[in-house]
Amino acid sequence: MKKQQQLYKGSLNTIIMKLLEQQGKMYGYEITQKVKEITQGEMNITEGALYPALHKMEADGFLDVEMDRVDGRIRKYYKLTESGVKETVSRMEELENFIRNMQTIVNPNLKLDF
Amino acid sequence: MKLTTDQINHIDYVLRNDYSFEHFDDLRIELLDHITSDVELSIEKNSITFEEALPNVLHKWNDEIACDRSSFYNNVPKIVGNLWKKLDWKYNICVLPLTAILTFGSIPFIKEVWITYAMYSIACIGLVLGIYLLNLFRKNQFNTVLSKYAKNKIKFYVGLFLFAIILNIYANYSDGDLLSRPALFVVIHTTLVFAVRTIIMRKNIKIENQLLKVI
């Protein structure tokens, strides 16, 4: 499980961007829960990794933020900017190529269609 | 189960006082929402009380929100210190080489008076940026990770900048010419520092405006 977490680590930004592309806007806690739900608990985004990644992407101009008052507290939502959408497409292509190449090495007879 | 206002205020108090988030409004607001959501889920899932759930959630966060005593920034939460260290790197990588290039680039023209005029022109830009930054800090309505970082050393740089200018004017006056430039390196360096910090403060204004909309 721990080794698997290491493999996921390199793709953290791409995973966050893909989720934001699908959901429109999300807040930090929602992202951690969504990833846990999709991977059925296999992947756990730690708080220490999530926020620096979000803040870095915000600083790079890939994410825009929106604040709202919810249940007696302020909630910060993240959404993709125009350049964030383009970046997501290119990162997803890279990730798909990576998975395809890994699959070719691990199991040459299996063909993946994305 | 949704937490009450008092319970949310208690978490805010803990973050401010036990974890040194007093001066980081932007990050504290974000963590407050995350920790509150986590506590609410924990109470619901495990059928426990708020008093039992909060320490468990804070324990998960402890490594990130406690001060890292071994770090250069040992009196701020680790999550803040790590960001500041990254900003330090960015600063040093862009400011120091540029200062060195401009300073050493002026050496072949050491006997030329126009270098001194150029230095005083750079000093004017530095002075304007310095006044602009001090004015921004005065108007600052929230303490954020970025504004605190920019504020941290700016007073020192303003002092250093003024000292260098006065020293240079005195040197020029006592020599009776404009060939002495003891402040050249400091003037270039501090002006570049002010310029980079101005960029950071522009980003900070964006964060402040977002906070103002909801507070």
Boltz contact constraints between the chains, C-beta under 6 A:
constraints:
  - contact:
      token1: [A, 28]
      token2: [B, 34]
      max_distance: 6.0
  - contact:
      token1: [A, 29]
      token2: [B, 34]
      max_distance: 6.0
  - contact:
      token1: [A, 29]
      token2: [B, 37]
      max_distance: 6.0
  - contact:
      token1: [A, 47]
      token2: [B, 61]
      max_distance: 6.0
  - contact:
      token1: [A, 47]
      token2: [B, 64]
      max_distance: 6.0
  - contact:
      token1: [A, 48]
      token2: [B, 64]
      max_distance: 6.0
  - contact:
      token1: [A, 67]
      token2: [B, 210]
      max_distance: 6.0
  - contact:
      token1: [A, 67]
      token2: [B, 214]
      max_distance: 6.0
  - contact:
      token1: [A, 69]
      token2: [B, 214]
      max_distance: 6.0
  - contact:
      token1: [A, 71]
      token2: [B, 2]
      max_distance: 6.0
  - contact:
      token1: [A, 72]
      token2: [B, 5]
      max_distance: 6.0
  - contact:
      token1: [A, 72]
      token2: [B, 8]
      max_distance: 6.0
  - contact:
      token1: [A, 73]
      token2: [B, 8]
      max_distance: 6.0
  - contact:
      token1: [A, 73]
      token2: [B, 32]
      max_distance: 6.0
  - contact:
      token1: [A, 73]
      token2: [B, 33]
      max_distance: 6.0
  - contact:
      token1: [A, 73]
      token2: [B, 36]
      max_distance: 6.0
  - contact:
      token1: [A, 74]
      token2: [B, 29]
      max_distance: 6.0
  - contact:
      token1: [A, 74]
      token2: [B, 214]
      max_distance: 6.0
  - contact:
      token1: [A, 75]
      token2: [B, 33]
      max_distance: 6.0
  - contact:
      token1: [A, 76]
      token2: [B, 30]
      max_distance: 6.0
